[in-house]
Amino acid sequence: MKVMIIGSTHAGTAAAREILTRHPETAVTIYERNDNVSFVSSGIYLYLTGVIQHLEDMFYTSPADLKQLGAQVKTRHNVLRIDTGHKTVQVANMQTGEVFDDTYDKLIMATGSSVIVPPIMGIDHEKVLLCKNYEQAEQLYQSLQANQRVAIVGAGYMGTELAESYASMNQQVMLFHSHSHILNNYLGPQMADAATKLLQHHQVDIHLNERVTGFASGSNDQLIVETAQGDYEVDLAVVCAGFMPNTELLRGQVAMDRHGAILINDYVQTSDPDIYAAGDACVVNYNPTGQPAYTPLATNALRQGALAGINVFGDLQPYMGTQATSAMQLFDHTMATTGLTYLAAQRRELPVRHAVYQGNWRPAYMPTTAKVTIELVYNYQNRQLLGAQFWSRHDIAQAANTISVMIQNQNTIDDLAYVDMFFQPNFNQPFNYLNLVGQLAVKQEYQRGNQTPRITARGNWSNSIDKH
């Protein structure tokens, strides 16, 4: 069988490895526009601050590694057209200009996403940069020494991390966000406010509810950032306005959502049974709502890519879906999130409530401890967990993984309240903070008159009781 993979960042690389490990006899051809594969864009901010010394370390494999596995790797090759009816593709060799056709039995679409370039006047100004791929990361790094005042447009993950990076290097940073709070897709207002204050403590000038409308050249080789509230003079601007799927090649040939992300089934298969999709080019099956969603995260891409590599040989491994779990270290604090925020659940008109817990992560009698804030989101009708967000000076990121599994398994606040977790003063309270936020949610429902539902016991231990 001949399998063609278009794109080789996270998803394409994972698919190729899975195919060639399980079925090394398979003819695998990878087409990639760049001269590199598997770049970890989420590490760009670590490179800028010097935590990672060499940008090349952000590649977790190479074309040579994939060739050694048995793949035909065609870097600097751009796929121009896909004909799904005849199972052919038209490809351009970007180095020689040669254009040729190729065929496939199965196709894996792993073309990823591109940075959204908003319709802002002057967006193509030489002092306005984007941030996603290897070349853009190098541009950002080269700009560090010559540019002291930096404007960042967009306060999602990438923009917030870049604001931290520039601020930690004593650059003057302005962060513009058109929403009422930063990280609005990941945090509720309370935690976002805490993150905002932390950035401001490190001299980041944050402009909320302020949309950038244009860029223009100023005096002395400066850049003018234009907004409805005023103009600001800076040395450099970085636009981090989100991502859009690269799916033009299949438009009109497979089913897509309104954003152009490819729809997939439980085996990451598209509406064309011979085409699979993985990563930022497609939707995820989002478990908190039971609906497809566009969530461009590397974790999703890796899992979907591996599943595509398995399922091209048949419906072998179903996709469990995702809770879009993620985390960020912001200066000396950790933020983590999984599933829906309270506001996101309200926008979907779900029967939702939230419980907010604040307390020490381990006993106060220990030499050190720190406050943990948890916002737990749940369906008050069936009591199932829908999401949780975490904020602390203590590293509580793995707690998001625990809640993620519980959302996946459709656990309730009652399960969370008393699920077995060990106690040892070095590590936690007698009841773990996850237990405690679950107990808080249960108490809330009890006070509202919403009694704990009858739960079937998970085992029958009556035979273990000595009745004699």
C-alpha positions in Angstrom: 0.0 0.0 0.0 1.2 3.5 -0.8 0.5 6.1 1.8 1.1 9.8 1.2 1.5 12.3 4.0 1.1 16.0 3.3 2.9 18.0 6.0 5.3 16.8 8.6 5.2 18.8 11.8 3.6 17.0 14.8 0.8 15.0 13.1 2.6 14.0 9.9 5.7 12.9 11.8 3.6 10.8 14.3 1.7 9.2 11.4 4.9 8.2 9.6 6.5 6.7 12.6 3.4 4.7 13.5 3.0 3.3 9.9 6.6 2.3 9.5 7.0 0.9 13.0 3.9 -1.3 12.6 4.1 -2.0 8.8 7.7 -1.3 7.6 6.8 -2.7 4.1 4.5 0.3 3.5 5.5 2.8 0.8 5.3 6.1 2.7 5.9 9.4 0.9 6.0 12.7 2.8 5.7 16.1 1.1 6.8 19.1 3.2 7.0 22.7 2.1 9.7 23.6 4.6 13.3 22.3 4.7 12.7 20.9 8.2 10.1 18.7 10.0 8.7 18.4 13.5 9.3 22.0 14.8 7.9 22.6 18.3 6.6 26.2 18.0 5.4 26.2 21.6 9.1 26.4 22.6 9.8 29.7 20.7 9.5 31.8 23.9 11.9 29.5 25.7 14.5 30.1 22.9 14.0 33.9 23.1 14.8 33.9 26.8 17.8 31.6 26.5 16.2 28.6 28.4 16.9 26.7 25.2 20.2 27.7 23.7 19.7 26.4 20.2 16.5 26.7 18.1 17.5 23.4 16.3 16.9 21.6 19.6 13.2 22.3 19.1 13.1 19.6 16.3 12.3 16.3 17.8 13.1 14.4 14.6 14.7 15.1 11.2 14.2 14.1 7.6 17.1 11.8 8.0 15.5 10.0 10.9 12.3 9.5 8.9 14.3 8.2 5.9 16.0 5.8 8.1 12.6 4.4 9.2 11.8 3.9 5.5 10.0 7.0 4.4 10.5 8.9 1.2 10.9 12.5 2.5 10.4 15.3 0.0 11.2 18.6 1.8 10.9 21.9 -0.1 8.1 20.3 -2.1 4.7 22.1 -2.3 1.5 20.1 -3.1 -0.4 22.3 -5.5 -3.6 20.2 -6.1 -5.3 17.1 -4.9 -7.7 15.1 -7.2 -9.5 12.8 -4.8 -11.5 11.2 -7.6 -8.3 9.9 -9.3 -6.2 9.7 -6.1 -3.5 12.0 -7.6 -1.6 15.0 -6.4 0.3 17.7 -8.3 3.5 18.7 -6.6 6.1 21.4 -7.2 9.7 21.0 -6.4 10.4 24.4 -4.8 14.1 24.2 -5.5 14.1 23.2 -9.2 10.7 24.5 -10.2 9.7 21.0 -11.6 6.0 20.1 -11.4 5.0 16.5 -11.4 2.1 14.2 -10.5 2.0 11.4 -7.8 -0.5 8.9 -6.7 -1.7 7.4 -3.4 -3.8 4.6 -2.0 -4.3 6.4 1.3 -3.7 10.1 2.1 -3.0 11.6 5.4 -3.7 15.4 5.5 -1.4 16.9 8.1 -0.9 20.4 6.6 -1.3 22.1 9.9 -2.3 25.8 10.3 -1.1 29.3 9.6 -1.1 32.4 11.7 -4.2 34.4 11.1 -3.2 37.7 9.5 -5.9 40.1 10.5 -7.2 42.7 8.0 -5.1 45.5 9.6 -3.8 48.3 7.6 0.0 48.1 7.4 0.1 44.5 8.6 2.9 43.9 5.9 5.1 46.5 7.5 8.7 45.2 7.8 8.6 45.9 11.6 5.5 43.7 12.0 6.4 40.0 12.6 4.4 36.8 13.0 5.2 33.9 15.3 4.8 30.2 14.5 7.5 28.5 12.4 11.3 28.1 12.5 12.0 31.1 10.2 9.7 33.4 12.2 11.3 32.3 15.4 14.7 33.2 14.0 13.4 36.7 13.0 12.1 37.3 16.5 15.4 36.3 18.0 17.4 38.5 15.6 15.2 41.4 16.5 15.8 41.3 20.2 19.0 43.4 20.4 17.8 46.3 18.2 14.3 46.7 19.5 13.6 47.9 23.0 9.9 48.7 22.8 7.7 45.8 21.6 4.0 45.7 21.0 2.3 42.2 21.0 -1.1 41.9 19.4 -3.2 39.1 20.9 -3.1 37.7 24.4 -3.7 34.0 23.8 -1.1 31.5 24.7 1.5 32.6 22.2 1.1 36.4 22.9 1.1 36.0 26.6 4.2 33.8 26.6 6.0 36.3 24.3 5.0 39.1 26.6 6.7 37.2 29.5 9.8 36.5 27.3 10.3 40.1 26.3 9.6 41.4 29.8 12.0 39.0 31.4 14.7 40.5 29.1 13.9 44.0 30.2 12.2 45.1 27.0 9.3 47.5 27.3 6.2 45.5 26.4 2.7 46.6 25.4 0.2 43.7 25.1 -3.0 44.5 23.2 -6.1 42.3 23.4 -9.5 43.0 22.0 -11.3 41.0 24.8 -12.1 42.0 28.3 -9.5 39.6 29.8 -6.4 37.8 28.6 -6.3 34.1 27.8 -10.0 34.3 27.5 -10.2 30.9 25.7 -8.5 29.2 28.7 -9.3 31.1 31.9 -12.2 32.7 33.6 -12.1 36.4 34.5 -10.8 35.8 38.1 -7.7 33.8 37.1 -7.1 36.0 34.0 -7.1 39.0 36.3 -4.5 37.3 38.5 -2.4 36.6 35.4 -2.8 40.2 34.2 -1.6 41.6 37.6 1.4 39.3 37.5 2.3 40.6 34.0 1.8 44.2 35.2 4.0 43.5 38.2 6.7 42.7 35.6 6.1 46.0 33.8 4.0 44.7 30.9 1.6 47.4 29.8 -1.7 45.7 29.1 -4.4 47.2 26.9 -7.7 45.3 27.2 -10.7 45.9 25.0 -8.4 47.7 22.6 -8.3 46.5 19.0 -5.3 47.3 16.9 -6.6 48.9 13.6 -3.3 49.7 11.8 0.4 50.0 11.6 2.3 52.9 10.1 5.9 54.3 9.9 6.8 56.9 12.5 9.7 59.2 13.0 13.2 57.9 13.6 12.4 54.5 12.0 9.7 53.8 14.6 6.5 51.8 14.2 3.1 53.4 15.0 0.5 51.0 16.5 -2.9 52.5 15.8 -6.0 51.8 17.9 -9.4 53.5 18.4 -8.1 54.7 21.8 -4.9 56.2 20.5 -1.6 55.7 18.8 1.6 54.2 20.3 5.2 54.4 19.1 7.2 51.2 19.3 10.3 49.6 17.7 8.6 46.3 16.7 5.2 44.5 16.8 4.4 40.8 16.9 1.0 39.7 15.8 -0.4 36.6 17.6 -4.0 36.6 16.4 -4.6 32.8 16.4 -4.4 30.1 13.7 -6.4 29.0 10.7 -6.3 25.5 9.1 -4.4 24.9 5.9 -7.1 23.0 4.0 -7.5 24.7 0.7 -6.3 21.6 -1.2 -9.3 19.6 -0.1 -11.9 22.4 -0.1 -15.1 21.1 -1.8 -13.8 17.5 -1.8 -14.2 16.5 1.9 -16.6 17.8 4.6 -15.4 20.8 6.6 -16.7 23.1 9.4 -17.5 26.7 8.8 -13.9 27.6 9.7 -12.5 25.4 7.0 -11.3 22.7 9.4 -11.7 19.1 8.1 -14.4 17.0 9.9 -13.3 13.6 11.0 -15.0 10.5 12.4 -14.0 8.3 15.4 -11.0 6.9 13.4 -9.8 10.3 12.2 -11.2 9.5 8.8 -12.6 12.3 6.6 -15.8 12.0 4.5 -13.6 10.5 1.8 -12.8 7.0 3.2 -9.3 7.0 1.7 -8.3 10.3 3.3 -7.4 10.8 7.0 -6.8 14.1 8.7 -4.8 15.0 11.8 -3.5 18.1 13.7 -4.3 21.7 13.0 -5.9 20.9 9.6 -8.9 19.3 11.3 -11.3 19.5 14.1 -11.1 17.5 17.4 -13.9 15.5 18.9 -14.4 17.7 22.0 -15.7 15.6 24.9 -17.0 18.3 27.2 -19.7 19.2 24.6 -19.8 16.1 22.5 -19.3 18.3 19.4 -16.4 18.9 17.0 -14.3 21.9 17.7 -11.2 23.6 16.3 -8.5 23.3 18.9 -5.0 23.7 17.4 -2.7 22.1 20.1 0.4 20.0 19.6 -1.0 17.3 22.0 -4.1 16.9 19.7 -1.9 16.7 16.6 0.4 14.0 18.0 -2.5 11.7 19.0 -4.5 12.2 15.9 -1.4 11.7 13.7 -0.5 8.4 15.5 -4.1 7.3 15.1 -4.1 8.1 11.4 -1.0 6.0 11.0 -2.8 3.1 12.7 -6.2 3.4 11.1 -5.1 3.7 7.5 -4.9 -0.1 7.8 -8.5 -0.4 9.1 -10.7 0.8 11.9 -8.3 -0.4 14.6 -8.0 2.3 17.3 -10.8 4.8 17.9 -10.1 8.4 18.8 -11.1 9.1 22.4 -11.4 12.8 21.7 -9.9 15.5 23.8 -10.5 17.9 26.7 -8.0 20.4 25.1 -5.9 20.2 28.3 -2.9 22.6 28.4 -0.7 24.5 30.8 1.6 27.5 30.9 4.3 28.7 33.2 4.1 32.4 33.6 7.0 33.8 35.6 6.8 32.0 38.9 3.2 30.8 38.5 1.6 27.9 36.8 -1.7 28.1 34.9 -3.4 24.9 33.7 -6.8 24.3 32.1 -8.9 21.4 30.8 -12.4 21.3 29.3 -14.8 24.2 29.3 -14.5 27.5 31.3 -17.6 28.7 33.0 -18.2 31.4 30.5 -17.7 29.1 27.6 -20.2 26.7 29.0 -22.7 29.5 29.5 -22.3 30.6 25.9 -23.3 27.1 24.9 -26.4 27.4 27.1 -25.4 24.3 29.1 -26.9 23.7 32.6 -23.7 24.8 34.3 -22.4 25.9 37.6 -18.9 26.4 39.0 -17.1 26.1 42.3 -14.1 28.1 43.2 -11.7 26.7 45.7 -8.8 28.5 47.3 -6.4 27.0 49.8 -2.9 25.8 50.5 -1.7 22.9 48.3 -0.2 21.2 51.4 -0.5 21.8 55.2 0.4 25.2 56.7 2.7 23.5 59.2 5.1 22.5 56.4 8.2 24.8 56.0 6.7 26.2 52.8 3.4 26.0 51.0 1.4 28.1 48.5 -2.1 29.0 47.6 -4.0 27.1 44.9 -7.0 28.5 43.1 -9.2 26.0 41.2 -12.3 26.8 39.3 -14.4 23.7 38.7 -17.1 23.7 36.0 -19.8 21.1 36.1 -23.3 20.2 34.7 -25.7 20.6 37.7 -28.3 18.3 36.2 -26.2 15.2 35.8 -23.3 16.5 38.0 -20.7 15.6 35.4 -17.4 17.4 35.2 -17.1 19.8 32.3 -13.8 21.6 33.0 -11.4 23.1 35.5 -8.8 25.8 35.6 -5.8 26.1 38.0 -3.6 28.9 39.2 -0.8 28.7 41.7 2.8 29.5 42.5 3.1 25.8 43.0 3.3 23.5 40.0 -0.2 22.1 39.8 -0.2 21.4 36.0 -0.6 17.6 36.4 -3.9 18.2 38.3 -5.4 19.3 34.9 -4.5 15.9 33.5 -6.4 14.2 36.3 -9.5 16.2 35.7 -9.1 15.6 32.0 -9.3 11.8 32.5 -12.3 12.3 34.7 -14.1 14.4 32.1 -13.2 11.7 29.5 -14.7 9.1 31.8 -17.8 11.2 32.5 -17.1 11.3 36.2 -19.2 13.5 38.5 -18.5 16.0 41.3 -19.4 13.2 43.7 -16.7 11.0 42.2 -14.2 13.8 42.4 -15.1 14.6 46.0 -14.0 11.2 47.3 -11.9 9.6 44.7 -8.9 7.9 46.3 -5.8 10.1 46.5 -3.0 9.5 49.0 -2.1 11.9 51.9 1.5 12.7 52.8 2.3 16.1 54.2 5.2 16.6 51.7 2.7 16.4 48.8 -0.8 17.4 49.8 -3.5 18.0 52.4 -5.3 15.0 54.1 -7.9 15.6 51.3 -6.1 16.5 48.1 -7.1 19.9 46.7 -9.0 18.1 43.9 -11.1 16.3 46.5 -11.7 19.6 48.2 -13.0 21.4 45.2 -15.2 18.4 44.4 -16.5 18.5 48.0 -17.2 22.2 47.6 -19.2 21.6 44.5 -21.2 18.9 46.2 -21.9 21.2 49.2 -23.1 23.9 46.8 -25.6 21.5 45.2 -26.8 20.2 48.7 -27.4 23.8 49.8 -29.4 24.4 46.7 -31.5 21.3 47.5 -29.9 19.3 44.7 -29.3 16.0 46.6 -26.5 13.6 45.8 -27.9 11.1 43.2 -28.2 7.4 44.0 -24.9 5.8 42.9 -24.5 2.1 42.2 -21.7 0.6 44.3 -18.7 -0.4 42.2 -18.2 -3.6 44.1 -19.9 -6.0 46.4 -17.9 -6.4 49.5 -20.5 -8.2 51.7 -18.6 -11.5 51.4 -15.6 -10.0 53.1 -17.4 -9.2 56.3 -17.0 -11.9 58.9 -20.5 -12.6 60.1 -19.6 -15.3 62.6 
